[in-house]
């Protein structure tokens, strides 16, 4: 694997593990696509650093289980803001 990809994958993994960021937030932070981040942390990271992969996997599982709650809150906030205006 190319060295710059390995560095990118490790940097993304460390960011997600330390901040609890979603794939979308990490993609925005690093100015790359969500697809790239997802492939990096779910496939490539397992080959590079298994311990970091396990940490990231826990964060992503937590984010997945909370996704419906965040979506509901976003919708609620949207309609509350529409009432104000």
Secondary structure as UniProt FT lines:
FT   HELIX           3..19
FT   HELIX           23..30
FT   HELIX           34..39
FT   HELIX           40..44
FT   HELIX           45..48
FT   HELIX           50..84
//
